[in-house]
Amino acid sequence: MVNPMSFVSPEEVLEIASDLIRIESHKFAEGEERNIALHIRELLEREGIRNDLVEVENGRCNIYGYLPGEEEENYLMFNGHTDTVPPFDMTVSPFDPVVKDGLMYGRGSTDMKSAVGAMLATLIGLKRGGFSLRKGLVFAGVIDEEKSCKGTEHIVRHGPVPKMAVIGEPTDLYVSIAQKGMEWLEVTFTGKAAHGSRPKEGINAIYLATEFIRLLREELEPALEKREHPLVGAPTINAGVIHGGDDPNIVADKCVVQLDRRWTPEETIEGITEEVAKLASRVTKNNTLGGYTIRGMREHTAALLNKPFIIDGDHPLVRMASEEVAAVLGETRSPRGFPAWSDAGQLSNERGVDCIVLGPGSLEKAHSNDEYVPVDQVIQAYQIYFNLALKICEGRKCTESC
């Protein structure tokens, strides 16, 4: 049995991850992800691994590393986003990673530079070990996942498109096989302006909006709670923004409500939009008492629809990943759902890629002010990724006859 630590030591795995954390790659950083992409390219070149630096927009680059296969170029992809959220009010040093009591602290330690580090260590380990792959392995360090997912959208549109993909979001090393979709909806209510001293002569759009929100809470939310999905739970809706009116002495003729709707694999975008429209129609009495419009806020989310993703629990990728998790952790873990959004949604829905989500760290620490990842999980992630790549890509030790 191959020992991944023979090629990349635990200390080096942590060093690779720590070096990534040190590089600021958020929306307020100059160049955003460019510096981390350049760092990864330098690391890959130093190890003799073929790579491509591909500009997605305005100098922001995806970085790819390739271990080509004898029969197929890019069969398995390790996909990890290189951006993070900004440090904001972190209570630990965001870009000077510190290990304390078995935890590594820093921005991106959980979401998801430790996974990216373990993925890079996997390519390095396979290269150093002289393994020949029948099916190719590609690493994709993608931009913009924390905003609009433009990095993986670029893969969807331009490649490289694999057969299978492992997304390294934090799952505490559970194999995750489903996630909810995400849609932001904007409902705009229009009324009739009038003087504030004569409100009955107008139609107050703020009142329409607040009545709409009441129906969301009292009718739609309870209905959604009854649609429990076995892997991802019940769908949700949240009114996150409301704004309307010009002055206190004017009856408001416009009010906007912005909604976050998380939907399960059993729902459709048409269905969730129709449910919201029915409530808005009731409030405006079919547009006879004021009016309403609904639109998807695609300028703030991925250009491609953020659909749910699900893969069969008996799929070979799920089965093999679960076997490697059990072998490394010494315990059998049933696959579960991933409670947030990941790039698996785009790859699976737009290009038919078979995906799982699997990475070190807990989602509850992502974006937190004391973000950290258990050191043991980072090292275990490397072992799992390495062994999974060997199995799926049918790797073997290269001899003189390779």
Residue pairs with C-beta under 8 A, 6 or more apart in sequence:
2 129
2 386
2 387
2 390
4 122
4 125
4 382
4 383
4 386
4 387
5 383
6 129
7 124
7 125
7 126
7 128
7 129
8 16
8 121
8 124
8 125
8 128
8 382
10 379
12 121
13 117
13 118
13 121
13 378
13 379
13 382
14 99
14 104
14 117
14 375
14 378
14 379
16 43
16 117
16 120
16 121
16 124
17 97
17 104
17 109
17 113
17 114
17 116
17 117
17 118
17 378
18 97
18 104
18 106
18 117
19 39
19 117
20 36
20 39
20 40
20 82
20 108
20 113
20 116
20 117
21 95
21 97
21 104
21 106
21 107
21 108
21 109
21 113
22 95
22 96
22 97
22 106
23 35
23 36
23 39
23 95
24 35
24 95
25 32
25 33
25 35
25 36
25 82
25 83
25 84
25 108
26 32
26 83
26 84
26 85
26 86
26 87
26 107
26 146
27 83
27 86
27 146
27 147
28 86
29 35
31 59
31 60
32 60
32 83
32 143
33 60
33 61
33 82
33 83
33 143
33 144
34 59
34 60
34 61
36 82
36 141
37 53
37 61
37 62
37 63
37 82
37 141
37 143
38 53
38 61
40 51
40 63
40 65
40 82
40 116
40 120
40 141
41 51
41 53
41 63
43 120
43 124
44 50
44 51
44 63
44 65
44 120
44 123
45 51
47 123
47 124
47 127
47 128
48 127
49 65
49 66
49 67
49 123
49 124
49 127
50 65
50 66
50 68
51 63
51 64
51 65
51 66
52 63
52 64
52 66
53 61
53 62
53 63
53 64
54 61
54 62
54 63
54 64
54 154
54 158
55 61
56 62
56 143
56 144
56 150
56 151
56 154
57 150
60 143
60 144
60 150
61 143
62 140
62 141
62 142
62 143
62 151
62 154
62 155
63 82
63 140
63 141
64 138
64 139
64 140
64 141
64 160
65 120
65 123
65 138
65 139
66 73
66 74
66 136
66 137
66 138
66 139
67 123
67 126
67 127
67 133
67 136
67 137
67 138
67 393
68 74
68 133
68 136
69 75
69 133
69 134
69 135
69 136
69 137
69 393
70 132
70 133
70 134
71 134
71 135
72 134
72 135
72 136
72 163
73 136
73 160
74 136
74 137
74 138
74 159
74 160
74 161
74 162
75 135
75 136
75 137
75 162
75 163
75 164
75 392
75 393
76 135
76 136
76 137
76 138
76 162
76 163
76 164
76 165
76 166
76 389
76 392
76 393
77 137
77 138
77 139
77 140
77 160
77 162
77 164
77 165
77 166
77 347
77 353
78 119
78 122
78 123
78 137
78 138
78 139
78 140
78 165
78 166
78 168
78 385
78 389
79 140
79 142
79 152
79 155
79 165
79 166
79 167
79 168
79 343
79 347
80 112
80 115
80 116
80 119
80 139
80 140
80 141
80 142
80 167
80 168
80 359
81 112
81 116
81 141
81 142
81 143
81 144
81 145
81 146
81 151
81 152
81 343
82 113
82 116
82 141
82 142
82 143
82 151
83 143
83 144
83 145
83 146
83 147
84 107
84 108
84 111
84 113
84 146
85 107
85 111
85 146
85 367
86 107
87 94
87 95
87 107
88 369
89 369
90 107
90 369
90 370
90 371
91 369
91 370
92 98
92 105
92 106
92 369
92 370
92 371
92 372
93 105
93 106
94 106
94 107
94 371
95 106
95 107
96 106
97 104
97 105
97 106
97 109
98 104
98 105
98 106
99 105
99 375
102 374
102 375
102 376
103 372
103 373
103 374
103 375
104 114
104 372
104 373
104 374
104 375
104 378
105 370
105 371
105 372
106 371
106 372
107 371
108 114
108 371
109 361
109 365
109 371
109 372
109 373
110 170
110 360
110 361
110 362
110 363
110 365
110 366
110 371
110 372
110 373
111 169
111 170
111 361
111 363
111 365
111 366
111 367
111 371
112 168
112 169
112 170
112 359
112 361
112 366
114 359
114 360
114 361
114 373
114 377
114 378
114 381
115 168
115 169
115 170
115 359
115 360
115 361
115 381
116 141
116 168
117 378
118 168
118 359
118 360
118 378
118 379
118 381
118 382
118 385
119 139
119 168
119 385
120 139
121 382
121 385
121 386
122 137
122 139
122 382
122 385
122 386
122 389
123 137
123 139
125 382
125 386
126 133
126 137
126 386
126 389
126 390
126 395
129 397
130 397
130 398
131 390
131 395
131 396
131 397
131 398
132 395
132 396
132 397
132 398
132 402
133 389
133 393
133 394
133 395
134 393
134 394
134 395
134 396
135 163
135 392
135 393
135 394
136 393
137 389
137 393
138 160
138 162
140 151
140 152
140 155
140 160
142 151
142 152
142 154
142 155
142 343
143 150
143 151
144 150
144 151
145 151
145 152
145 342
145 343
148 300
148 301
148 302
148 303
149 302
149 304
149 306
149 343
149 346
150 302
150 303
151 343
152 343
152 346
152 347
153 302
153 303
153 304
153 346
155 161
155 347
156 304
156 346
156 347
156 350
156 351
161 347
161 351
161 353
162 353
163 353
163 354
164 317
164 353
164 354
164 355
164 392
165 344
165 347
165 353
165 354
165 355
165 356
166 321
166 355
166 356
166 357
166 358
166 385
166 388
167 342
167 343
167 344
167 347
167 355
167 356
167 357
167 358
167 359
168 357
168 358
168 359
168 381
169 176
169 338
169 340
169 342
169 357
169 359
169 363
170 359
170 360
170 361
170 362
170 363
170 365
170 366
170 373
171 336
171 338
171 357
171 358
171 359
171 363
172 360
172 361
172 362
172 377
173 325
173 329
173 333
173 358
173 359
173 360
173 377
173 380
173 381
173 384
174 325
174 333
174 335
174 336
174 358
175 318
175 321
175 322
175 325
175 333
175 335
175 336
175 356
175 357
175 358
176 335
176 336
176 337
176 338
176 356
176 357
176 358
177 231
177 310
177 311
177 312
177 313
177 315
177 318
177 335
177 336
177 337
177 356
177 357
178 229
178 231
178 232
178 265
178 308
178 309
178 310
178 311
178 337
178 338
179 232
179 308
179 309
179 310
179 337
179 338
179 339
179 340
179 341
179 342
179 344
179 345
179 357
180 232
180 235
180 262
180 263
180 264
180 308
180 339
180 341
181 262
181 263
181 264
181 265
181 267
181 269
181 305
181 306
181 307
181 308
181 309
181 341
181 345
182 260
182 261
182 262
182 263
182 301
182 306
182 341
183 260
183 261
183 263
183 269
183 272
183 273
183 296
183 301
183 305
183 306
184 258
184 259
184 260
184 261
184 296
184 297
184 300
184 301
185 258
185 259
185 261
185 273
185 276
185 294
185 295
185 296
185 297
186 256
186 257
186 258
186 259
186 294
186 295
186 296
186 297
187 209
187 212
187 256
187 257
187 258
187 259
187 276
187 280
187 292
187 293
187 294
188 254
188 255
188 256
188 257
188 292
188 293
188 294
188 295
189 205
189 208
189 209
189 212
189 244
189 254
189 255
189 256
189 257
189 280
189 283
189 284
189 290
189 291
189 292
190 205
190 253
190 254
190 290
190 291
190 292
190 293
191 202
191 203
191 204
191 205
191 207
191 208
191 251
191 252
191 253
191 254
191 255
191 290
192 201
192 202
192 203
192 251
192 253
192 290
193 202
193 250
193 251
193 252
193 253
194 201
194 202
194 250
194 251
195 201
195 202
195 249
195 250
195 251
196 247
196 248
196 249
196 250
196 251
197 249
199 251
201 251
202 251
202 253
203 251
203 253
203 289
203 290
204 251
204 252
205 244
205 245
205 252
205 253
205 254
205 255
205 290
206 244
206 245
206 252
206 255
208 255
208 283
208 284
208 289
208 290
208 292
209 242
209 244
209 255
209 256
209 257
211 283
212 257
212 279
212 280
212 283
213 239
213 242
213 257
215 279
215 282
215 283
216 237
216 239
216 259
216 279
219 279
220 237
220 275
220 276
220 279
221 236
221 237
224 234
224 235
224 236
224 237
225 234
226 234
227 234
227 235
227 264
227 266
227 267
228 234
229 235
229 264
229 265
229 266
229 337
231 310
231 335
231 336
231 337
232 264
232 265
232 308
232 337
232 338
232 339
233 264
233 337
233 339
234 264
235 261
235 262
235 263
235 264
235 267
235 272
236 260
236 261
236 262
237 259
237 260
237 261
237 262
237 276
238 259
238 260
238 261
239 257
239 258
239 259
240 258
240 259
240 260
241 256
241 257
241 258
242 255
242 256
242 257
242 258
243 255
243 256
244 252
244 254
244 255
244 256
245 252
245 254
245 255
246 252
258 297
259 276
261 272
261 276
263 269
263 272
263 308
264 308
265 308
265 309
265 310
267 308
269 305
269 307
273 294
273 296
276 294
277 292
277 294
280 292
280 294
281 287
281 292
283 289
283 290
283 292
284 290
284 291
284 292
302 346
304 346
304 349
304 350
305 349
306 341
306 345
306 346
307 345
307 349
308 345
309 342
309 344
309 345
309 348
309 349
309 355
311 317
311 318
311 348
311 354
311 355
311 356
312 318
313 335
315 354
317 354
317 355
317 356
317 392
318 335
318 356
320 388
320 391
320 392
321 356
321 358
321 384
321 388
322 332
322 333
322 335
324 383
324 384
324 387
324 388
324 391
325 333
325 358
325 384
326 332
326 333
327 387
328 380
328 383
328 384
328 387
329 380
335 356
338 344
338 357
338 363
339 363
340 363
340 366
342 357
344 355
344 356
344 357
347 353
347 355
348 354
348 355
358 381
358 384
359 381
360 373
360 374
360 377
360 378
360 380
360 381
361 372
361 373
361 374
361 377
365 371
365 372
365 373
389 395
